Amino acid sequence: MQRSFPLVIVFSFFMHGDKFPPMSSCAGLGGIICDWHFILGRAGLLNRDQGIGNVVWCAGFAVIAYSVFRGISSAGEEKTESEIPS
């Protein structure tokens, strides 16, 4: 179960596409301005919201992929006495 869960998460990213509305459309949600809308608006980066979102998504995917790789590659290794918490 512990080894299959990260794979399910990665598979879910691919199946759903993880698409979100542009951050500029957050302002239309009940008149409330989202935190990202405020932050990117103040920084003058609101017109680049999709690119920033894509970079953040790719970074998250890379972390998940690396974690799965490390988990699979270290699954058969035995721990030494110094690595076992007491």
PyMOL Python script that loads the backbone (N, CA, C, O; Angstrom):
from pymol import cmd

cmd.read_pdbstr("""\
ATOM      1  N   MET A   1       0.824  -1.191   0.000  1.00  0.00           N
ATOM      2  CA  MET A   1       0.000   0.000   0.000  1.00  0.00           C
ATOM      3  C   MET A   1       0.869   1.256   0.000  1.00  0.00           C
ATOM      4  O   MET A   1       0.583   2.208  -0.727  1.00  0.00           O
ATOM      5  N   GLN A   2       1.924   1.264   0.809  1.00  0.00           N
ATOM      6  CA  GLN A   2       2.771   2.457   0.890  1.00  0.00           C
ATOM      7  C   GLN A   2       3.486   2.718  -0.423  1.00  0.00           C
ATOM      8  O   GLN A   2       3.754   3.871  -0.762  1.00  0.00           O
ATOM      9  N   ARG A   3       3.795   1.683  -1.154  1.00  0.00           N
ATOM     10  CA  ARG A   3       4.505   1.866  -2.422  1.00  0.00           C
ATOM     11  C   ARG A   3       3.555   2.219  -3.553  1.00  0.00           C
ATOM     12  O   ARG A   3       3.956   2.884  -4.508  1.00  0.00           O
ATOM     13  N   SER A   4       2.316   1.792  -3.467  1.00  0.00           N
ATOM     14  CA  SER A   4       1.391   2.034  -4.565  1.00  0.00           C
ATOM     15  C   SER A   4       0.731   3.413  -4.489  1.00  0.00           C
ATOM     16  O   SER A   4       0.323   3.945  -5.522  1.00  0.00           O
ATOM     17  N   PHE A   5       0.617   4.000  -3.312  1.00  0.00           N
ATOM     18  CA  PHE A   5      -0.068   5.277  -3.171  1.00  0.00           C
ATOM     19  C   PHE A   5       0.583   6.402  -3.980  1.00  0.00           C
ATOM     20  O   PHE A   5      -0.132   7.134  -4.663  1.00  0.00           O
ATOM     21  N   PRO A   6       1.908   6.571  -3.932  1.00  0.00           N
ATOM     22  CA  PRO A   6       2.509   7.624  -4.772  1.00  0.00           C
ATOM     23  C   PRO A   6       2.250   7.408  -6.259  1.00  0.00           C
ATOM     24  O   PRO A   6       2.088   8.372  -7.007  1.00  0.00           O
ATOM     25  N   LEU A   7       2.209   6.153  -6.689  1.00  0.00           N
ATOM     26  CA  LEU A   7       1.920   5.886  -8.098  1.00  0.00           C
ATOM     27  C   LEU A   7       0.490   6.275  -8.452  1.00  0.00           C
ATOM     28  O   LEU A   7       0.230   6.758  -9.554  1.00  0.00           O
ATOM     29  N   VAL A   8      -0.435   6.066  -7.522  1.00  0.00           N
ATOM     30  CA  VAL A   8      -1.826   6.471  -7.745  1.00  0.00           C
ATOM     31  C   VAL A   8      -1.902   7.988  -7.884  1.00  0.00           C
ATOM     32  O   VAL A   8      -2.638   8.492  -8.732  1.00  0.00           O
ATOM     33  N   ILE A   9      -1.155   8.716  -7.067  1.00  0.00           N
ATOM     34  CA  ILE A   9      -1.151  10.179  -7.145  1.00  0.00           C
ATOM     35  C   ILE A   9      -0.603  10.645  -8.490  1.00  0.00           C
ATOM     36  O   ILE A   9      -1.179  11.533  -9.119  1.00  0.00           O
ATOM     37  N   VAL A  10       0.498  10.056  -8.931  1.00  0.00           N
ATOM     38  CA  VAL A  10       1.090  10.429 -10.217  1.00  0.00           C
ATOM     39  C   VAL A  10       0.105  10.120 -11.345  1.00  0.00           C
ATOM     40  O   VAL A  10      -0.080  10.934 -12.250  1.00  0.00           O
ATOM     41  N   PHE A  11      -0.524   8.949 -11.292  1.00  0.00           N
ATOM     42  CA  PHE A  11      -1.504   8.565 -12.305  1.00  0.00           C
ATOM     43  C   PHE A  11      -2.673   9.552 -12.323  1.00  0.00           C
ATOM     44  O   PHE A  11      -3.182   9.899 -13.389  1.00  0.00           O
ATOM     45  N   SER A  12      -3.090   9.994 -11.156  1.00  0.00           N
ATOM     46  CA  SER A  12      -4.197  10.940 -11.047  1.00  0.00           C
ATOM     47  C   SER A  12      -3.860  12.274 -11.715  1.00  0.00           C
ATOM     48  O   SER A  12      -4.719  12.881 -12.353  1.00  0.00           O
ATOM     49  N   PHE A  13      -2.621  12.728 -11.572  1.00  0.00           N
ATOM     50  CA  PHE A  13      -2.196  13.967 -12.231  1.00  0.00           C
ATOM     51  C   PHE A  13      -2.363  13.849 -13.741  1.00  0.00           C
ATOM     52  O   PHE A  13      -2.835  14.779 -14.395  1.00  0.00           O
ATOM     53  N   PHE A  14      -1.972  12.695 -14.293  1.00  0.00           N
ATOM     54  CA  PHE A  14      -2.062  12.520 -15.734  1.00  0.00           C
ATOM     55  C   PHE A  14      -3.501  12.373 -16.212  1.00  0.00           C
ATOM     56  O   PHE A  14      -3.853  12.892 -17.271  1.00  0.00           O
ATOM     57  N   MET A  15      -4.330  11.679 -15.452  1.00  0.00           N
ATOM     58  CA  MET A  15      -5.705  11.430 -15.874  1.00  0.00           C
ATOM     59  C   MET A  15      -6.565  12.691 -15.823  1.00  0.00           C
ATOM     60  O   MET A  15      -7.348  12.940 -16.740  1.00  0.00           O
ATOM     61  N   HIS A  16      -6.430  13.481 -14.771  1.00  0.00           N
ATOM     62  CA  HIS A  16      -7.269  14.658 -14.614  1.00  0.00           C
ATOM     63  C   HIS A  16      -6.679  15.900 -15.262  1.00  0.00           C
ATOM     64  O   HIS A  16      -7.390  16.883 -15.471  1.00  0.00           O
ATOM     65  N   GLY A  17      -5.421  15.873 -15.575  1.00  0.00           N
ATOM     66  CA  GLY A  17      -4.792  17.010 -16.219  1.00  0.00           C
ATOM     67  C   GLY A  17      -4.522  18.162 -15.264  1.00  0.00           C
ATOM     68  O   GLY A  17      -3.800  19.095 -15.614  1.00  0.00           O
ATOM     69  N   ASP A  18      -5.082  18.114 -14.079  1.00  0.00           N
ATOM     70  CA  ASP A  18      -4.846  19.111 -13.037  1.00  0.00           C
ATOM     71  C   ASP A  18      -4.973  20.534 -13.583  1.00  0.00           C
ATOM     72  O   ASP A  18      -4.070  21.353 -13.409  1.00  0.00           O
ATOM     73  N   LYS A  19      -6.090  20.821 -14.239  1.00  0.00           N
ATOM     74  CA  LYS A  19      -6.313  22.137 -14.832  1.00  0.00           C
ATOM     75  C   LYS A  19      -7.057  23.046 -13.863  1.00  0.00           C
ATOM     76  O   LYS A  19      -8.052  22.639 -13.263  1.00  0.00           O
ATOM     77  N   PHE A  20      -6.585  24.246 -13.713  1.00  0.00           N
ATOM     78  CA  PHE A  20      -7.209  25.240 -12.858  1.00  0.00           C
ATOM     79  C   PHE A  20      -7.544  26.457 -13.696  1.00  0.00           C
ATOM     80  O   PHE A  20      -6.907  26.687 -14.724  1.00  0.00           O
ATOM     81  N   PRO A  21      -8.537  27.249 -13.280  1.00  0.00           N
ATOM     82  CA  PRO A  21      -8.837  28.478 -14.030  1.00  0.00           C
ATOM     83  C   PRO A  21      -7.691  29.473 -13.883  1.00  0.00           C
ATOM     84  O   PRO A  21      -6.933  29.404 -12.916  1.00  0.00           O
ATOM     85  N   PRO A  22      -7.560  30.377 -14.815  1.00  0.00           N
ATOM     86  CA  PRO A  22      -6.513  31.396 -14.673  1.00  0.00           C
ATOM     87  C   PRO A  22      -6.687  32.163 -13.369  1.00  0.00           C
ATOM     88  O   PRO A  22      -7.810  32.379 -12.913  1.00  0.00           O
ATOM     89  N   MET A  23      -5.585  32.568 -12.777  1.00  0.00           N
ATOM     90  CA  MET A  23      -5.652  33.261 -11.491  1.00  0.00           C
ATOM     91  C   MET A  23      -6.383  34.592 -11.599  1.00  0.00           C
ATOM     92  O   MET A  23      -6.942  35.077 -10.615  1.00  0.00           O
ATOM     93  N   SER A  24      -6.382  35.177 -12.774  1.00  0.00           N
ATOM     94  CA  SER A  24      -7.081  36.445 -12.927  1.00  0.00           C
ATOM     95  C   SER A  24      -8.588  36.272 -12.800  1.00  0.00           C
ATOM     96  O   SER A  24      -9.292  37.238 -12.505  1.00  0.00           O
ATOM     97  N   SER A  25      -9.103  35.049 -13.018  1.00  0.00           N
ATOM     98  CA  SER A  25     -10.538  34.828 -12.878  1.00  0.00           C
ATOM     99  C   SER A  25     -10.946  34.606 -11.429  1.00  0.00           C
ATOM    100  O   SER A  25     -12.139  34.536 -11.134  1.00  0.00           O
ATOM    101  N   CYS A  26      -9.988  34.494 -10.525  1.00  0.00           N
ATOM    102  CA  CYS A  26     -10.314  34.324  -9.103  1.00  0.00           C
ATOM    103  C   CYS A  26     -11.040  35.537  -8.551  1.00  0.00           C
ATOM    104  O   CYS A  26     -11.817  35.416  -7.604  1.00  0.00           O
ATOM    105  N   ALA A  27     -10.800  36.697  -9.128  1.00  0.00           N
ATOM    106  CA  ALA A  27     -11.438  37.911  -8.621  1.00  0.00           C
ATOM    107  C   ALA A  27     -12.944  37.867  -8.802  1.00  0.00           C
ATOM    108  O   ALA A  27     -13.673  38.557  -8.089  1.00  0.00           O
ATOM    109  N   GLY A  28     -13.419  37.070  -9.742  1.00  0.00           N
ATOM    110  CA  GLY A  28     -14.847  36.974  -9.983  1.00  0.00           C
ATOM    111  C   GLY A  28     -15.564  36.000  -9.071  1.00  0.00           C
ATOM    112  O   GLY A  28     -16.778  35.839  -9.200  1.00  0.00           O
ATOM    113  N   LEU A  29     -14.878  35.351  -8.166  1.00  0.00           N
ATOM    114  CA  LEU A  29     -15.496  34.379  -7.276  1.00  0.00           C
ATOM    115  C   LEU A  29     -16.116  35.083  -6.077  1.00  0.00           C
ATOM    116  O   LEU A  29     -15.479  35.211  -5.032  1.00  0.00           O
ATOM    117  N   GLY A  30     -17.342  35.535  -6.223  1.00  0.00           N
ATOM    118  CA  GLY A  30     -18.043  36.157  -5.109  1.00  0.00           C
ATOM    119  C   GLY A  30     -17.459  37.483  -4.680  1.00  0.00           C
ATOM    120  O   GLY A  30     -17.694  37.911  -3.550  1.00  0.00           O
ATOM    121  N   GLY A  31     -16.711  38.146  -5.531  1.00  0.00           N
ATOM    122  CA  GLY A  31     -16.138  39.440  -5.181  1.00  0.00           C
ATOM    123  C   GLY A  31     -14.920  39.339  -4.283  1.00  0.00           C
ATOM    124  O   GLY A  31     -14.386  40.360  -3.849  1.00  0.00           O
ATOM    125  N   ILE A  32     -14.473  38.132  -3.999  1.00  0.00           N
ATOM    126  CA  ILE A  32     -13.311  37.931  -3.124  1.00  0.00           C
ATOM    127  C   ILE A  32     -12.065  37.846  -3.987  1.00  0.00           C
ATOM    128  O   ILE A  32     -12.048  37.112  -4.975  1.00  0.00           O
ATOM    129  N   ILE A  33     -11.040  38.573  -3.636  1.00  0.00           N
ATOM    130  CA  ILE A  33      -9.772  38.515  -4.362  1.00  0.00           C
ATOM    131  C   ILE A  33      -8.907  37.439  -3.717  1.00  0.00           C
ATOM    132  O   ILE A  33      -8.646  37.472  -2.514  1.00  0.00           O
ATOM    133  N   CYS A  34      -8.466  36.481  -4.537  1.00  0.00           N
ATOM    134  CA  CYS A  34      -7.629  35.386  -4.042  1.00  0.00           C
ATOM    135  C   CYS A  34      -6.262  35.914  -3.608  1.00  0.00           C
ATOM    136  O   CYS A  34      -5.826  36.976  -4.051  1.00  0.00           O
ATOM    137  N   ASP A  35      -5.603  35.169  -2.749  1.00  0.00           N
ATOM    138  CA  ASP A  35      -4.265  35.553  -2.310  1.00  0.00           C
ATOM    139  C   ASP A  35      -3.302  35.648  -3.484  1.00  0.00           C
ATOM    140  O   ASP A  35      -2.516  36.591  -3.580  1.00  0.00           O
ATOM    141  N   TRP A  36      -3.369  34.649  -4.389  1.00  0.00           N
ATOM    142  CA  TRP A  36      -2.458  34.667  -5.525  1.00  0.00           C
ATOM    143  C   TRP A  36      -2.746  35.848  -6.437  1.00  0.00           C
ATOM    144  O   TRP A  36      -1.821  36.448  -6.984  1.00  0.00           O
ATOM    145  N   HIS A  37      -3.992  36.182  -6.603  1.00  0.00           N
ATOM    146  CA  HIS A  37      -4.351  37.344  -7.420  1.00  0.00           C
ATOM    147  C   HIS A  37      -3.743  38.603  -6.820  1.00  0.00           C
ATOM    148  O   HIS A  37      -3.197  39.440  -7.538  1.00  0.00           O
ATOM    149  N   PHE A  38      -3.838  38.732  -5.514  1.00  0.00           N
ATOM    150  CA  PHE A  38      -3.280  39.896  -4.827  1.00  0.00           C
ATOM    151  C   PHE A  38      -1.754  39.930  -4.951  1.00  0.00           C
ATOM    152  O   PHE A  38      -1.172  40.956  -5.303  1.00  0.00           O
ATOM    153  N   ILE A  39      -1.117  38.791  -4.655  1.00  0.00           N
ATOM    154  CA  ILE A  39       0.350  38.733  -4.664  1.00  0.00           C
ATOM    155  C   ILE A  39       0.902  38.992  -6.066  1.00  0.00           C
ATOM    156  O   ILE A  39       1.800  39.816  -6.243  1.00  0.00           O
ATOM    157  N   LEU A  40       0.362  38.290  -7.053  1.00  0.00           N
ATOM    158  CA  LEU A  40       0.863  38.463  -8.414  1.00  0.00           C
ATOM    159  C   LEU A  40       0.500  39.836  -8.982  1.00  0.00           C
ATOM    160  O   LEU A  40       1.254  40.403  -9.772  1.00  0.00           O
ATOM    161  N   GLY A  41      -0.654  40.367  -8.578  1.00  0.00           N
ATOM    162  CA  GLY A  41      -1.039  41.707  -9.024  1.00  0.00           C
ATOM    163  C   GLY A  41      -0.101  42.769  -8.498  1.00  0.00           C
ATOM    164  O   GLY A  41       0.292  43.682  -9.225  1.00  0.00           O
ATOM    165  N   ARG A  42       0.263  42.644  -7.214  1.00  0.00           N
ATOM    166  CA  ARG A  42       1.192  43.619  -6.614  1.00  0.00           C
ATOM    167  C   ARG A  42       2.586  43.504  -7.219  1.00  0.00           C
ATOM    168  O   ARG A  42       3.296  44.502  -7.345  1.00  0.00           O
ATOM    169  N   ALA A  43       2.979  42.288  -7.592  1.00  0.00           N
ATOM    170  CA  ALA A  43       4.311  42.082  -8.166  1.00  0.00           C
ATOM    171  C   ALA A  43       4.341  42.371  -9.665  1.00  0.00           C
ATOM    172  O   ALA A  43       5.406  42.346 -10.283  1.00  0.00           O
ATOM    173  N   GLY A  44       3.171  42.645 -10.251  1.00  0.00           N
ATOM    174  CA  GLY A  44       3.120  42.918 -11.686  1.00  0.00           C
ATOM    175  C   GLY A  44       3.274  41.662 -12.540  1.00  0.00           C
ATOM    176  O   GLY A  44       3.691  41.742 -13.696  1.00  0.00           O
ATOM    177  N   LEU A  45       2.937  40.500 -11.971  1.00  0.00           N
ATOM    178  CA  LEU A  45       3.107  39.235 -12.684  1.00  0.00           C
ATOM    179  C   LEU A  45       1.786  38.551 -13.001  1.00  0.00           C
ATOM    180  O   LEU A  45       1.774  37.379 -13.378  1.00  0.00           O
ATOM    181  N   LEU A  46       0.688  39.252 -12.857  1.00  0.00           N
ATOM    182  CA  LEU A  46      -0.617  38.635 -13.054  1.00  0.00           C
ATOM    183  C   LEU A  46      -0.811  38.148 -14.484  1.00  0.00           C
ATOM    184  O   LEU A  46      -1.530  37.175 -14.709  1.00  0.00           O
ATOM    185  N   ASN A  47      -0.191  38.798 -15.438  1.00  0.00           N
ATOM    186  CA  ASN A  47      -0.320  38.362 -16.832  1.00  0.00           C
ATOM    187  C   ASN A  47       0.490  37.101 -17.118  1.00  0.00           C
ATOM    188  O   ASN A  47       0.361  36.522 -18.196  1.00  0.00           O
ATOM    189  N   ARG A  48       1.308  36.674 -16.188  1.00  0.00           N
ATOM    190  CA  ARG A  48       2.116  35.452 -16.348  1.00  0.00           C
ATOM    191  C   ARG A  48       1.648  34.344 -15.419  1.00  0.00           C
ATOM    192  O   ARG A  48       2.421  33.440 -15.102  1.00  0.00           O
ATOM    193  N   ASP A  49       0.399  34.398 -14.977  1.00  0.00           N
ATOM    194  CA  ASP A  49      -0.095  33.452 -13.980  1.00  0.00           C
ATOM    195  C   ASP A  49      -0.070  32.004 -14.461  1.00  0.00           C
ATOM    196  O   ASP A  49       0.251  31.106 -13.683  1.00  0.00           O
ATOM    197  N   GLN A  50      -0.400  31.763 -15.721  1.00  0.00           N
ATOM    198  CA  GLN A  50      -0.408  30.391 -16.229  1.00  0.00           C
ATOM    199  C   GLN A  50       1.006  29.817 -16.281  1.00  0.00           C
ATOM    200  O   GLN A  50       1.213  28.652 -15.942  1.00  0.00           O
ATOM    201  N   GLY A  51       1.968  30.614 -16.698  1.00  0.00           N
ATOM    202  CA  GLY A  51       3.357  30.145 -16.728  1.00  0.00           C
ATOM    203  C   GLY A  51       3.877  29.833 -15.339  1.00  0.00           C
ATOM    204  O   GLY A  51       4.554  28.825 -15.138  1.00  0.00           O
ATOM    205  N   ILE A  52       3.564  30.693 -14.379  1.00  0.00           N
ATOM    206  CA  ILE A  52       3.989  30.463 -13.000  1.00  0.00           C
ATOM    207  C   ILE A  52       3.325  29.203 -12.456  1.00  0.00           C
ATOM    208  O   ILE A  52       3.967  28.394 -11.786  1.00  0.00           O
ATOM    209  N   GLY A  53       2.035  29.042 -12.748  1.00  0.00           N
ATOM    210  CA  GLY A  53       1.325  27.843 -12.319  1.00  0.00           C
ATOM    211  C   GLY A  53       1.917  26.584 -12.923  1.00  0.00           C
ATOM    212  O   GLY A  53       2.022  25.563 -12.243  1.00  0.00           O
ATOM    213  N   ASN A  54       2.306  26.641 -14.188  1.00  0.00           N
ATOM    214  CA  ASN A  54       2.925  25.488 -14.842  1.00  0.00           C
ATOM    215  C   ASN A  54       4.270  25.136 -14.221  1.00  0.00           C
ATOM    216  O   ASN A  54       4.589  23.958 -14.059  1.00  0.00           O
ATOM    217  N   VAL A  55       5.057  26.142 -13.874  1.00  0.00           N
ATOM    218  CA  VAL A  55       6.350  25.891 -13.228  1.00  0.00           C
ATOM    219  C   VAL A  55       6.146  25.239 -11.863  1.00  0.00           C
ATOM    220  O   VAL A  55       6.857  24.297 -11.511  1.00  0.00           O
ATOM    221  N   VAL A  56       5.178  25.737 -11.095  1.00  0.00           N
ATOM    222  CA  VAL A  56       4.895  25.170  -9.781  1.00  0.00           C
ATOM    223  C   VAL A  56       4.399  23.739  -9.927  1.00  0.00           C
ATOM    224  O   VAL A  56       4.798  22.863  -9.160  1.00  0.00           O
ATOM    225  N   TRP A  57       3.525  23.494 -10.911  1.00  0.00           N
ATOM    226  CA  TRP A  57       3.019  22.137 -11.143  1.00  0.00           C
ATOM    227  C   TRP A  57       4.168  21.188 -11.494  1.00  0.00           C
ATOM    228  O   TRP A  57       4.250  20.083 -10.957  1.00  0.00           O
ATOM    229  N   CYS A  58       5.060  21.624 -12.403  1.00  0.00           N
ATOM    230  CA  CYS A  58       6.198  20.782 -12.805  1.00  0.00           C
ATOM    231  C   CYS A  58       7.132  20.499 -11.631  1.00  0.00           C
ATOM    232  O   CYS A  58       7.647  19.389 -11.500  1.00  0.00           O
ATOM    233  N   ALA A  59       7.349  21.496 -10.782  1.00  0.00           N
ATOM    234  CA  ALA A  59       8.190  21.286  -9.606  1.00  0.00           C
ATOM    235  C   ALA A  59       7.550  20.254  -8.670  1.00  0.00           C
ATOM    236  O   ALA A  59       8.239  19.380  -8.144  1.00  0.00           O
ATOM    237  N   GLY A  60       6.245  20.356  -8.466  1.00  0.00           N
ATOM    238  CA  GLY A  60       5.546  19.378  -7.636  1.00  0.00           C
ATOM    239  C   GLY A  60       5.608  17.987  -8.228  1.00  0.00           C
ATOM    240  O   GLY A  60       5.816  17.009  -7.509  1.00  0.00           O
ATOM    241  N   PHE A  61       5.427  17.892  -9.541  1.00  0.00           N
ATOM    242  CA  PHE A  61       5.521  16.597 -10.208  1.00  0.00           C
ATOM    243  C   PHE A  61       6.921  16.011 -10.074  1.00  0.00           C
ATOM    244  O   PHE A  61       7.074  14.809  -9.854  1.00  0.00           O
ATOM    245  N   ALA A  62       7.940  16.852 -10.207  1.00  0.00           N
ATOM    246  CA  ALA A  62       9.325  16.381 -10.080  1.00  0.00           C
ATOM    247  C   ALA A  62       9.589  15.840  -8.675  1.00  0.00           C
ATOM    248  O   ALA A  62      10.277  14.831  -8.520  1.00  0.00           O
ATOM    249  N   VAL A  63       9.052  16.495  -7.661  1.00  0.00           N
ATOM    250  CA  VAL A  63       9.221  16.029  -6.281  1.00  0.00           C
ATOM    251  C   VAL A  63       8.553  14.674  -6.098  1.00  0.00           C
ATOM    252  O   VAL A  63       9.128  13.774  -5.486  1.00  0.00           O
ATOM    253  N   ILE A  64       7.345  14.526  -6.625  1.00  0.00           N
ATOM    254  CA  ILE A  64       6.635  13.248  -6.512  1.00  0.00           C
ATOM    255  C   ILE A  64       7.383  12.151  -7.267  1.00  0.00           C
ATOM    256  O   ILE A  64       7.561  11.054  -6.737  1.00  0.00           O
ATOM    257  N   ALA A  65       7.823  12.429  -8.494  1.00  0.00           N
ATOM    258  CA  ALA A  65       8.541  11.436  -9.291  1.00  0.00           C
ATOM    259  C   ALA A  65       9.843  11.025  -8.605  1.00  0.00           C
ATOM    260  O   ALA A  65      10.180   9.841  -8.574  1.00  0.00           O
ATOM    261  N   TYR A  66      10.569  11.990  -8.058  1.00  0.00           N
ATOM    262  CA  TYR A  66      11.808  11.681  -7.352  1.00  0.00           C
ATOM    263  C   TYR A  66      11.525  10.832  -6.114  1.00  0.00           C
ATOM    264  O   TYR A  66      12.265   9.893  -5.819  1.00  0.00           O
ATOM    265  N   SER A  67      10.457  11.160  -5.394  1.00  0.00           N
ATOM    266  CA  SER A  67      10.106  10.397  -4.199  1.00  0.00           C
ATOM    267  C   SER A  67       9.759   8.960  -4.555  1.00  0.00           C
ATOM    268  O   SER A  67      10.157   8.031  -3.851  1.00  0.00           O
ATOM    269  N   VAL A  68       9.024   8.773  -5.637  1.00  0.00           N
ATOM    270  CA  VAL A  68       8.686   7.415  -6.082  1.00  0.00           C
ATOM    271  C   VAL A  68       9.955   6.670  -6.474  1.00  0.00           C
ATOM    272  O   VAL A  68      10.135   5.512  -6.096  1.00  0.00           O
ATOM    273  N   PHE A  69      10.832   7.318  -7.224  1.00  0.00           N
ATOM    274  CA  PHE A  69      12.089   6.690  -7.628  1.00  0.00           C
ATOM    275  C   PHE A  69      12.927   6.275  -6.425  1.00  0.00           C
ATOM    276  O   PHE A  69      13.422   5.150  -6.365  1.00  0.00           O
ATOM    277  N   ARG A  70      13.085   7.188  -5.464  1.00  0.00           N
ATOM    278  CA  ARG A  70      13.878   6.876  -4.263  1.00  0.00           C
ATOM    279  C   ARG A  70      13.223   5.776  -3.438  1.00  0.00           C
ATOM    280  O   ARG A  70      13.915   4.925  -2.878  1.00  0.00           O
ATOM    281  N   GLY A  71      11.905   5.785  -3.359  1.00  0.00           N
ATOM    282  CA  GLY A  71      11.208   4.753  -2.606  1.00  0.00           C
ATOM    283  C   GLY A  71      11.382   3.393  -3.226  1.00  0.00           C
ATOM    284  O   GLY A  71      11.611   2.414  -2.516  1.00  0.00           O
ATOM    285  N   ILE A  72      11.277   3.309  -4.548  1.00  0.00           N
ATOM    286  CA  ILE A  72      11.436   2.031  -5.235  1.00  0.00           C
ATOM    287  C   ILE A  72      12.884   1.559  -5.178  1.00  0.00           C
ATOM    288  O   ILE A  72      13.145   0.377  -4.957  1.00  0.00           O
ATOM    289  N   SER A  73      13.833   2.486  -5.376  1.00  0.00           N
ATOM    290  CA  SER A  73      15.236   2.084  -5.401  1.00  0.00           C
ATOM    291  C   SER A  73      15.762   1.675  -4.030  1.00  0.00           C
ATOM    292  O   SER A  73      16.702   0.884  -3.948  1.00  0.00           O
ATOM    293  N   SER A  74      15.183   2.193  -2.960  1.00  0.00           N
ATOM    294  CA  SER A  74      15.676   1.836  -1.630  1.00  0.00           C
ATOM    295  C   SER A  74      14.808   0.785  -0.940  1.00  0.00           C
ATOM    296  O   SER A  74      15.038   0.468   0.227  1.00  0.00           O
ATOM    297  N   ALA A  75      13.824   0.248  -1.638  1.00  0.00           N
ATOM    298  CA  ALA A  75      12.889  -0.697  -1.010  1.00  0.00           C
ATOM    299  C   ALA A  75      13.571  -1.987  -0.580  1.00  0.00           C
ATOM    300  O   ALA A  75      13.184  -2.564   0.436  1.00  0.00           O
ATOM    301  N   GLY A  76      14.565  -2.459  -1.312  1.00  0.00           N
ATOM    302  CA  GLY A  76      15.194  -3.721  -0.986  1.00  0.00           C
ATOM    303  C   GLY A  76      16.449  -3.603  -0.143  1.00  0.00           C
ATOM    304  O   GLY A  76      17.047  -4.621   0.207  1.00  0.00           O
ATOM    305  N   GLU A  77      16.862  -2.396   0.192  1.00  0.00           N
ATOM    306  CA  GLU A  77      18.089  -2.203   0.962  1.00  0.00           C
ATOM    307  C   GLU A  77      17.870  -2.494   2.428  1.00  0.00           C
ATOM    308  O   GLU A  77      16.811  -2.206   2.984  1.00  0.00           O
ATOM    309  N   GLU A  78      18.893  -3.071   3.051  1.00  0.00           N
ATOM    310  CA  GLU A  78      18.836  -3.297   4.493  1.00  0.00           C
ATOM    311  C   GLU A  78      19.460  -2.104   5.207  1.00  0.00           C
ATOM    312  O   GLU A  78      20.394  -1.483   4.701  1.00  0.00           O
ATOM    313  N   LYS A  79      18.942  -1.796   6.369  1.00  0.00           N
ATOM    314  CA  LYS A  79      19.465  -0.677   7.146  1.00  0.00           C
ATOM    315  C   LYS A  79      20.580  -1.153   8.061  1.00  0.00           C
ATOM    316  O   LYS A  79      20.560  -2.269   8.579  1.00  0.00           O
ATOM    317  N   THR A  80      21.562  -0.261   8.242  1.00  0.00           N
ATOM    318  CA  THR A  80      22.641  -0.573   9.182  1.00  0.00           C
ATOM    319  C   THR A  80      22.199  -0.136  10.574  1.00  0.00           C
ATOM    320  O   THR A  80      21.165   0.515  10.723  1.00  0.00           O
ATOM    321  N   GLU A  81      22.967  -0.486  11.580  1.00  0.00           N
ATOM    322  CA  GLU A  81      22.625  -0.148  12.968  1.00  0.00           C
ATOM    323  C   GLU A  81      22.521   1.361  13.189  1.00  0.00           C
ATOM    324  O   GLU A  81      21.691   1.811  13.978  1.00  0.00           O
ATOM    325  N   SER A  82      23.353   2.145  12.502  1.00  0.00           N
ATOM    326  CA  SER A  82      23.348   3.586  12.697  1.00  0.00           C
ATOM    327  C   SER A  82      22.120   4.247  12.062  1.00  0.00           C
ATOM    328  O   SER A  82      21.762   5.356  12.458  1.00  0.00           O
ATOM    329  N   GLU A  83      21.467   3.602  11.092  1.00  0.00           N
ATOM    330  CA  GLU A  83      20.309   4.166  10.417  1.00  0.00           C
ATOM    331  C   GLU A  83      18.993   3.848  11.132  1.00  0.00           C
ATOM    332  O   GLU A  83      17.975   4.485  10.857  1.00  0.00           O
ATOM    333  N   ILE A  84      19.000   2.879  12.040  1.00  0.00           N
ATOM    334  CA  ILE A  84      17.786   2.497  12.747  1.00  0.00           C
ATOM    335  C   ILE A  84      17.603   3.384  13.959  1.00  0.00           C
ATOM    336  O   ILE A  84      18.481   3.446  14.819  1.00  0.00           O
ATOM    337  N   PRO A  85      16.452   4.087  14.042  1.00  0.00           N
ATOM    338  CA  PRO A  85      16.240   4.952  15.217  1.00  0.00           C
ATOM    339  C   PRO A  85      16.080   4.125  16.485  1.00  0.00           C
ATOM    340  O   PRO A  85      15.493   3.043  16.471  1.00  0.00           O
ATOM    341  N   SER A  86      16.614   4.656  17.584  1.00  0.00           N
ATOM    342  CA  SER A  86      16.526   3.885  18.833  1.00  0.00           C
ATOM    343  C   SER A  86      15.378   4.337  19.699  1.00  0.00           C
ATOM    344  O   SER A  86      15.168   3.789  20.782  1.00  0.00           O
TER     345      SER A  86
END
""", "prot")
cmd.dss("prot")
cmd.show_as("cartoon", "prot")
cmd.util.cbc("prot")
cmd.orient("prot")
